[in-house]
């Protein structure tokens, strides 16, 4: 049987109102009485009715989080950052997976609608596409949201991301410094705005160093370690001049490393490989991965902080955009 405030009041020989004030840590109650009531509540295994509290306050104290796949270390670290902030601020998380492979617009629509039906106070989203219909729908909802690691061009919203242009500039500058002049950009498909932004920055950097835009070519594949491994093998067999691989993320870069080694390429002398994100595994991989570091947990923490501030201030848009600076971490692969 569920323990109620009346049960605690009966045991403590006080009124239910006194119990309520004690459990809500009100100041106008005797400290000894408050401590005795709290002890009785704990001994009885009492838990507050969060549904009743949310109906009264019109706040559920929950955040919806829509990510692609937490088996990917990048999304897992994002989620950890969100969770740390949410727990600190007394919020729970409802996690929904929008897609485990590829881009499924209908699934992302349905995932968002299902999360909103849970009456969450706000939503944190990493969209896996840039379909204007999805963003138009986001602007119609009356629930605060923050986008992570995406810089939308068509809508006004709050977001937290990393300077993608700077990340690619760092990677290309390092390749050029090491004498690499024929780069394969190993990127997940379909090409997103973020991917195109990184590509444009690569081309700009090459031109600034007196090289042609043709020094880099886009190589698309699914964003799994297996797909990256297979595509890198094909690319290196077909293009003997390739001396550098710039990967969409660290997981794909690891697949590229395995492919290059199996083909007898020396790393980094024959083939330099640079990843993106700096997931925890990158420094323990053999050879240790050179990569563009995003402070992944900080992205999650910052986005959650912005969202909770919006909820507390009862605003839909706070005009807060945070662009974090990336860092090149040089290890053994480039």
Kinemage of the C-alpha trace (Angstrom):
@kinemage 1
@onewidth
@group {chain A} dominant
@subgroup {mainchain}
@vectorlist {calphas} color= white
{ca unk a 1} P 0.000 0.000 0.000
{ca unk a 2} L 1.283 3.437 -0.895
{ca unk a 3} L 2.285 5.627 2.049
{ca unk a 4} L 0.529 9.003 2.171
{ca unk a 5} L 0.996 12.243 4.077
{ca unk a 6} L -1.961 11.232 6.259
{ca unk a 7} L -0.099 8.058 7.302
{ca unk a 8} L 2.922 10.118 8.317
{ca unk a 9} L 0.710 12.629 10.174
{ca unk a 10} L -0.979 9.808 12.106
{ca unk a 11} L 2.388 8.309 13.074
{ca unk a 12} L 3.856 11.699 14.045
{ca unk a 13} L 0.640 12.829 15.763
{ca unk a 14} L 0.533 16.078 13.839
{ca unk a 15} L -1.720 17.493 11.131
{ca unk a 16} L -1.221 16.621 7.413
{ca unk a 17} L -0.548 20.327 6.806
{ca unk a 18} L 2.366 20.206 9.269
{ca unk a 19} L 3.752 17.138 7.515
{ca unk a 20} L 3.480 18.874 4.146
{ca unk a 21} L 5.313 21.930 5.425
{ca unk a 22} L 8.048 19.793 6.976
{ca unk a 23} L 8.606 17.750 3.828
{ca unk a 24} L 8.716 20.920 1.737
{ca unk a 25} L 11.353 22.369 4.092
{ca unk a 26} L 9.317 25.395 5.141
{ca unk a 27} L 10.914 27.676 7.712
{ca unk a 28} L 7.860 28.309 9.906
{ca unk a 29} L 8.016 24.929 11.622
{ca unk a 30} L 9.969 23.786 14.660
{ca unk a 31} L 13.286 22.188 13.520
{ca unk a 32} L 12.887 19.251 15.913
{ca unk a 33} L 9.386 18.589 14.625
{ca unk a 34} L 10.601 18.861 11.041
{ca unk a 35} L 13.444 16.402 11.634
{ca unk a 36} L 11.111 13.936 13.389
{ca unk a 37} L 8.612 14.067 10.510
{ca unk a 38} L 11.326 13.610 7.878
{ca unk a 39} L 12.703 10.597 9.783
{ca unk a 40} L 9.251 9.016 10.008
{ca unk a 41} L 8.686 9.625 6.278
{ca unk a 42} L 11.995 7.942 5.443
{ca unk a 43} L 11.315 5.029 7.781
{ca unk a 44} L 7.922 4.453 6.158
{ca unk a 45} L 9.389 4.658 2.650
{ca unk a 46} L 7.374 7.699 1.648
{ca unk a 47} L 7.883 9.292 -1.778
{ca unk a 48} L 6.115 12.490 -2.858
{ca unk a 49} L 3.483 12.258 -5.595
{ca unk a 50} L 5.321 13.990 -8.417
{ca unk a 51} L 2.235 13.908 -10.647
{ca unk a 52} L 0.189 15.764 -8.064
{ca unk a 53} L 2.980 18.281 -7.575
{ca unk a 54} L 3.293 18.852 -11.313
{ca unk a 55} L -0.456 19.424 -11.647
{ca unk a 56} L -0.258 22.013 -8.895
{ca unk a 57} L 2.869 23.790 -10.161
{ca unk a 58} L 2.179 23.183 -13.880
{ca unk a 59} L 5.776 21.966 -14.105
{ca unk a 60} L 6.728 18.318 -14.571
{ca unk a 61} L 10.414 18.819 -13.650
{ca unk a 62} L 11.315 16.660 -16.636
{ca unk a 63} L 13.353 17.394 -19.750
{ca unk a 64} L 12.894 15.595 -23.039
{ca unk a 65} L 16.137 14.592 -24.751
{ca unk a 66} L 16.104 13.469 -28.383
{ca unk a 67} L 19.335 11.893 -29.574
{ca unk a 68} L 20.235 9.532 -32.370
{ca unk a 69} L 21.909 6.595 -30.658
{ca unk a 70} L 23.585 6.495 -27.261
{ca unk a 71} L 25.681 3.495 -28.338
{ca unk a 72} L 27.695 6.151 -30.204
{ca unk a 73} L 30.229 7.580 -27.701
{ca unk a 74} L 29.545 11.148 -28.891
{ca unk a 75} L 25.849 10.978 -27.993
{ca unk a 76} L 26.610 9.134 -24.763
{ca unk a 77} L 28.924 11.944 -23.612
{ca unk a 78} L 26.371 14.584 -24.643
{ca unk a 79} L 23.783 12.758 -22.539
{ca unk a 80} L 26.140 12.583 -19.583
{ca unk a 81} L 26.626 16.347 -19.685
{ca unk a 82} L 22.874 16.914 -19.858
{ca unk a 83} L 22.264 14.473 -17.004
{ca unk a 84} L 24.760 16.188 -14.697
{ca unk a 85} L 23.049 19.563 -15.097
{ca unk a 86} L 19.537 18.105 -14.898
{ca unk a 87} L 20.300 16.220 -11.665
{ca unk a 88} L 21.889 19.298 -10.124
{ca unk a 89} L 18.778 21.347 -10.887
{ca unk a 90} L 16.318 18.681 -9.738
{ca unk a 91} L 15.126 17.586 -13.188
{ca unk a 92} L 14.536 14.117 -14.565
{ca unk a 93} L 15.176 13.110 -18.177
{ca unk a 94} L 12.968 11.353 -20.684
{ca unk a 95} L 15.281 10.019 -23.384
{ca unk a 96} L 14.042 9.172 -26.880
{ca unk a 97} L 16.107 7.734 -29.712
{ca unk a 98} L 15.227 9.343 -33.029
{ca unk a 99} L 17.100 6.920 -35.299
{ca unk a 100} L 19.820 4.318 -35.003
{ca unk a 101} L 21.034 4.556 -38.573
{ca unk a 102} L 20.557 6.945 -41.438
{ca unk a 103} L 18.062 9.801 -41.413
{ca unk a 104} L 14.357 9.109 -40.980
{ca unk a 105} L 12.384 12.352 -41.032
{ca unk a 106} L 9.043 10.708 -40.198
{ca unk a 107} L 10.601 8.956 -37.212
{ca unk a 108} L 12.096 12.220 -35.947
{ca unk a 109} L 8.706 13.946 -36.271
{ca unk a 110} L 6.976 11.163 -34.372
{ca unk a 111} L 9.692 11.050 -31.717
{ca unk a 112} L 9.345 14.775 -31.051
{ca unk a 113} L 5.549 14.539 -30.850
{ca unk a 114} L 5.704 11.609 -28.437
{ca unk a 115} L 8.152 13.454 -26.184
{ca unk a 116} L 5.924 16.542 -26.142
{ca unk a 117} L 2.939 14.363 -25.210
{ca unk a 118} L 4.833 13.442 -22.024
{ca unk a 119} L 4.303 17.052 -20.892
{ca unk a 120} L 8.013 17.736 -20.499
{ca unk a 121} L 9.013 21.240 -19.437
{ca unk a 122} L 11.536 21.554 -22.282
{ca unk a 123} L 13.328 19.611 -25.008
{ca unk a 124} L 16.988 19.190 -25.977
{ca unk a 125} L 17.467 18.009 -29.565
{ca unk a 126} L 20.243 17.056 -31.954
{ca unk a 127} L 18.432 17.015 -35.321
{ca unk a 128} L 19.832 14.509 -37.783
{ca unk a 129} L 18.690 16.503 -40.832
{ca unk a 130} L 17.867 20.060 -41.854
{ca unk a 131} L 14.410 19.669 -43.286
{ca unk a 132} L 12.645 23.076 -43.072
{ca unk a 133} L 9.308 21.428 -42.264
{ca unk a 134} L 10.720 19.980 -39.063
{ca unk a 135} L 12.114 23.329 -37.938
{ca unk a 136} L 8.859 25.061 -38.902
{ca unk a 137} L 7.048 22.613 -36.628
{ca unk a 138} L 9.501 23.322 -33.818
{ca unk a 139} L 8.685 27.015 -34.021
{ca unk a 140} L 4.984 26.282 -33.569
{ca unk a 141} L 5.273 24.307 -30.346
{ca unk a 142} L 4.772 26.041 -27.017
{ca unk a 143} L 7.540 24.122 -25.262
{ca unk a 144} L 11.038 25.625 -24.846
{ca unk a 145} L 13.778 23.803 -26.745
{ca unk a 146} L 17.510 24.064 -27.361
{ca unk a 147} L 19.412 22.532 -30.276
{ca unk a 148} L 22.805 20.906 -29.706
{ca unk a 149} L 25.717 20.822 -32.148
{ca unk a 150} L 23.620 22.333 -34.931
{ca unk a 151} L 23.542 25.928 -36.174
{ca unk a 152} L 20.144 26.377 -37.854
{ca unk a 153} L 19.975 28.965 -40.615
{ca unk a 154} L 16.239 29.195 -41.211
{ca unk a 155} L 14.844 29.663 -37.699
{ca unk a 156} L 15.389 31.719 -34.591
{ca unk a 157} L 16.216 29.492 -31.651
{ca unk a 158} L 18.712 28.837 -28.895
{ca unk a 159} L 21.589 26.465 -29.591
{ca unk a 160} L 24.992 25.278 -28.411
{ca unk a 161} L 27.592 24.119 -30.891
{ca unk a 162} L 31.290 24.058 -31.695
{ca unk a 163} L 32.970 26.283 -34.277
{ca unk a 164} L 32.940 23.727 -37.095
{ca unk a 165} L 34.869 25.998 -39.458
{ca unk a 166} L 37.689 26.400 -36.963
{ca unk a 167} L 37.789 22.653 -36.365
{ca unk a 168} L 38.334 21.944 -40.053
{ca unk a 169} L 40.845 24.756 -40.361
{ca unk a 170} L 42.889 23.197 -37.576
{ca unk a 171} L 42.762 19.772 -39.203
{ca unk a 172} L 43.733 20.977 -42.689
{ca unk a 173} L 46.491 23.244 -41.377
{ca unk a 174} L 48.002 20.276 -39.557
{ca unk a 175} L 47.831 18.077 -42.645
{ca unk a 176} L 49.531 20.783 -44.717
{ca unk a 177} L 52.211 21.233 -42.052
{ca unk a 178} L 52.923 17.502 -42.294
{ca unk a 179} L 53.166 17.649 -46.094
{ca unk a 180} L 49.815 16.007 -46.853
{ca unk a 181} L 48.312 17.312 -50.112
{ca unk a 182} L 45.729 14.738 -51.170
{ca unk a 183} L 42.985 14.477 -48.561
{ca unk a 184} L 39.911 12.251 -48.468
{ca unk a 185} L 37.098 13.736 -46.376
{ca unk a 186} L 35.353 10.658 -44.972
{ca unk a 187} L 31.895 11.879 -44.051
{ca unk a 188} L 28.583 10.332 -43.129
{ca unk a 189} L 25.670 10.491 -45.521
{ca unk a 190} L 23.447 12.237 -46.286
{ca unk a 191} L 25.542 15.407 -46.213
{ca unk a 192} L 24.268 17.786 -43.538
{ca unk a 193} L 24.806 21.498 -43.186
{ca unk a 194} L 27.495 20.791 -40.597
{ca unk a 195} L 29.304 18.499 -43.033
{ca unk a 196} L 29.135 21.113 -45.789
{ca unk a 197} L 30.375 23.802 -43.391
{ca unk a 198} L 33.385 21.671 -42.488
{ca unk a 199} L 34.026 20.946 -46.161
{ca unk a 200} L 33.926 24.632 -47.117
{ca unk a 201} L 36.406 25.420 -44.333
{ca unk a 202} L 38.715 22.667 -45.596
{ca unk a 203} L 38.684 24.099 -49.119
{ca unk a 204} L 39.227 27.647 -47.849
{ca unk a 205} L 42.236 26.561 -45.784
{ca unk a 206} L 43.781 24.680 -48.697
{ca unk a 207} L 43.391 27.721 -50.962
{ca unk a 208} L 44.970 29.955 -48.343
{ca unk a 209} L 48.017 27.685 -48.395
{ca unk a 210} L 48.310 27.769 -52.170
{ca unk a 211} L 46.700 24.399 -52.819
{ca unk a 212} L 43.734 23.604 -55.042
{ca unk a 213} L 40.245 22.750 -53.813
{ca unk a 214} L 40.765 19.525 -55.732
{ca unk a 215} L 43.281 18.545 -53.057
{ca unk a 216} L 40.338 17.260 -51.032
{ca unk a 217} L 37.537 14.984 -52.145
{ca unk a 218} L 34.355 13.971 -50.354
{ca unk a 219} L 33.945 10.271 -49.628
{ca unk a 220} L 30.493 9.442 -48.254
{ca unk a 221} L 29.470 6.388 -46.259
{ca unk a 222} L 27.344 5.368 -43.282
{ca unk a 223} L 28.688 6.622 -39.971
{ca unk a 224} L 29.721 3.276 -38.523
{ca unk a 225} L 33.190 1.901 -37.925
{ca unk a 226} L 32.527 -0.969 -40.332
{ca unk a 227} L 31.293 1.286 -43.149
{ca unk a 228} L 34.233 3.654 -42.648
{ca unk a 229} L 36.665 0.730 -42.720
{ca unk a 230} L 35.210 -0.658 -45.948
{ca unk a 231} L 34.941 2.724 -47.674
{ca unk a 232} L 38.491 3.705 -46.714
{ca unk a 233} L 39.796 0.455 -48.176
{ca unk a 234} L 38.014 1.138 -51.457
{ca unk a 235} L 39.194 4.745 -51.529
{ca unk a 236} L 42.849 3.947 -50.886
{ca unk a 237} L 42.849 1.170 -53.484
{ca unk a 238} L 41.303 3.473 -56.105
{ca unk a 239} L 43.354 6.572 -55.265
{ca unk a 240} L 46.993 5.858 -54.574
{ca unk a 241} L 47.758 9.568 -54.086
{ca unk a 242} L 45.609 9.919 -50.975
{ca unk a 243} L 47.930 10.697 -48.077
{ca unk a 244} L 45.446 12.012 -45.544
{ca unk a 245} L 41.980 11.026 -44.277
{ca unk a 246} L 39.857 13.564 -42.409
{ca unk a 247} L 36.965 11.719 -40.779
{ca unk a 248} L 33.536 12.976 -39.731
{ca unk a 249} L 34.058 11.569 -36.233
{ca unk a 250} L 36.461 9.476 -34.205
{ca unk a 251} L 34.575 6.223 -34.702
{ca unk a 252} L 34.847 6.559 -38.479
{ca unk a 253} L 38.497 7.553 -38.121
{ca unk a 254} L 39.179 4.319 -36.239
{ca unk a 255} L 37.682 2.334 -39.107
{ca unk a 256} L 39.935 4.270 -41.498
{ca unk a 257} L 43.010 3.449 -39.407
{ca unk a 258} L 42.274 -0.274 -39.511
{ca unk a 259} L 41.786 -0.156 -43.285
{ca unk a 260} L 45.043 1.719 -43.876
{ca unk a 261} L 47.031 -0.674 -41.694
{ca unk a 262} L 45.570 -3.715 -43.446
{ca unk a 263} L 46.623 -2.247 -46.801
{ca unk a 264} L 50.178 -1.918 -45.522
{ca unk a 265} L 50.144 1.875 -45.220
{ca unk a 266} L 52.401 3.417 -42.615
{ca unk a 267} L 50.605 5.729 -40.178
{ca unk a 268} L 51.213 8.638 -40.148
{ca unk a 269} L 54.003 8.675 -42.749
{ca unk a 270} L 52.081 7.186 -45.679
{ca unk a 271} L 48.587 8.104 -44.497
{ca unk a 272} L 47.711 10.685 -41.863
{ca unk a 273} L 44.303 10.298 -40.213
{ca unk a 274} L 42.440 12.931 -38.206
{ca unk a 275} L 39.152 12.321 -36.424
{ca unk a 276} L 36.639 14.657 -34.842
{ca unk a 277} L 35.188 14.860 -31.288
{ca unk a 278} L 37.982 13.404 -29.093
{ca unk a 279} L 35.852 10.740 -27.477
{ca unk a 280} L 37.471 9.058 -24.487
{ca unk a 281} L 38.531 6.025 -26.529
{ca unk a 282} L 40.564 8.183 -28.953
{ca unk a 283} L 43.593 8.456 -26.675
{ca unk a 284} L 43.550 4.725 -25.838
{ca unk a 285} L 43.175 3.567 -29.436
{ca unk a 286} L 46.286 2.051 -31.022
{ca unk a 287} L 47.678 4.108 -32.645
{ca unk a 288} L 46.326 6.967 -30.519
{ca unk a 289} L 44.049 9.135 -32.607
{ca unk a 290} L 44.834 12.682 -33.667
{ca unk a 291} L 41.508 14.491 -33.540
{ca unk a 292} L 39.645 17.783 -33.311
{ca unk a 293} L 38.381 18.024 -29.765
{ca unk a 294} L 34.883 19.183 -29.036
{ca unk a 295} L 34.170 19.530 -25.328
{ca unk a 296} L 31.262 17.148 -25.711
{ca unk a 297} L 30.068 17.091 -22.110
{ca unk a 298} L 30.242 20.879 -21.962
{ca unk a 299} L 27.908 21.083 -24.968
{ca unk a 300} L 25.370 18.981 -23.087
{ca unk a 301} L 25.779 20.837 -19.798
{ca unk a 302} L 25.536 24.270 -21.393
{ca unk a 303} L 22.458 23.392 -23.449
{ca unk a 304} L 20.701 22.002 -20.376
{ca unk a 305} L 21.552 25.126 -18.382
{ca unk a 306} L 20.090 27.374 -21.084
{ca unk a 307} L 16.938 25.266 -21.298
{ca unk a 308} L 16.345 25.189 -17.531
{ca unk a 309} L 16.884 28.956 -17.350
{ca unk a 310} L 14.260 29.395 -20.086
{ca unk a 311} L 11.840 27.160 -18.182
{ca unk a 312} L 12.389 29.071 -14.937
{ca unk a 313} L 11.881 32.393 -16.707
{ca unk a 314} L 8.890 31.094 -18.675
{ca unk a 315} L 10.282 32.088 -22.089
{ca unk a 316} L 10.293 30.163 -25.359
{ca unk a 317} L 13.322 31.879 -26.917
{ca unk a 318} L 16.138 33.429 -24.887
{ca unk a 319} L 18.334 34.467 -27.852
{ca unk a 320} L 21.241 32.474 -26.431
{ca unk a 321} L 23.696 30.993 -28.897
{ca unk a 322} L 26.924 29.486 -27.639
{ca unk a 323} L 29.739 28.539 -30.013
{ca unk a 324} L 32.536 26.663 -28.266
{ca unk a 325} L 36.085 26.695 -29.588
{ca unk a 326} L 37.573 23.378 -30.746
{ca unk a 327} L 41.150 22.238 -30.194
{ca unk a 328} L 43.418 20.004 -32.258
{ca unk a 329} L 44.770 17.109 -30.193
{ca unk a 330} L 47.876 15.726 -31.889
{ca unk a 331} L 48.621 12.085 -31.207
{ca unk a 332} L 50.018 9.248 -33.317
{ca unk a 333} L 47.834 9.097 -36.440
{ca unk a 334} L 48.774 12.488 -37.926
